[in-house]
Amino acid sequence: MWRKHHTGEQVREHAGEHVEEQVREQAGDKTEEKIQLLACRVQGKLSASELMNLLSLKGRRNFLQNYLHPAIKAGFVEMTQPDSPKSPTQKYRLTAKGLALREKLEEK
């Protein structure tokens, strides 16, 4: 019987995807909390560094993976220059959905 031989890289990649999925499932509620925290703090247009300072975060990778990217993906935050995501002058602002979330949270 012939079996497809998996390279070590393929196995690591598959295992990494599985672990990421488990972490996302376990952190689901925390991601929502982080988006809410970000929505409450964003005022106007701010750079990633300014947002990190508002949240008292120092790790850029952590901030991007756990706060900013999920907030963008969920439609609460948008880039001011979506055609140039890595622009040094890139700023971020709340969308209408993000503003509605902030208002809802401020009422509580």
N, C-alpha and C positions, 0 to 999 in steps of 0.2 A: 504494500500500500504506500502510495506517495503522499508525503505531507509537505506542505509549504514550510520552508525554513524561514523563521523570523530572525532578523538581525537584532543585535542588542539594542540598537537605536530604536527600532520599531517597538520592541517590548517596553523600553523606557518611555517612549512617547505615549503608548497606550496606557501604561500605568499612571503617567503624569496626568492624562486626561481624566482617568477614573478618580484620582485623588482630588483634582480640581473640582470635579462634579460634587464629590462628597463635601468638600469645604464650602462650596457655594450653597448646598442644601442646609448645612449646619449654620452658616452665617447669614442666611436669608433675612431673618428679622433684624440682625445687626446692620445689614446693608441698608435696609429701609430707615433705620434710626440715623445712620450716617448721612443719608440723603436729606432727611429732615433737618439735621443739624446744619448741613451746608445751606439748605434753603433759608433757614432762619438768619444766617450770617451774611449772605450775599446782598450787597447794596450797590447798585449801579454796575459798572464794568470793572472787573478786577482780574489781575494776572494770576497765574497758578501760585506764584510765590506769595502774593498778597492773601490769597485764599488760605494757603497753608498757615500763614501767620495768624489769621483770624481764628483758625481752629487749633492753634498752638501745636502744629505738627511739624516735625523736622524731616521725616523720611519722605522724599519726593515719590518714590516708587509706591509706597504704602498709600500715600495721598491719591495718586492717580488711579491705582487699582481698586481701592476701597471707597473712595469718595467721589472724585470727579468723573471718571468714566462711567460708573453706574448711574450717576445723576444725569449725565448726558444721554446715556442709552435709554433711561426711563423718561426722558423728555422734560426734565425739570430745569436743566441748565443747557445753554447753547454757547457756541463759540461766536465771537464777533467777526472772525475771519474763517469761515468754514472751508474755504478753498485753500487755505494755507494753515493747516492744523499745527505745524511746527514753527510757525513764525515767531520770532523773538518778541513781537509786539502783540501777540495773541492775548485776548482778554475773554472773560466769561461773564455771562449775565443770566439772570433767571428768565425762563420763558413764561408765557401766560399761565401755564400749568404750575410752574415753580412759584409764581407770585400768589396763585390761589392757595397753594399748599402753605406758604408762609402766613397768609391771612388766617387760614384755618388754625394753624398752630398758635398764632398770637391770640386767638379768641379763647383758647383753652387756659 
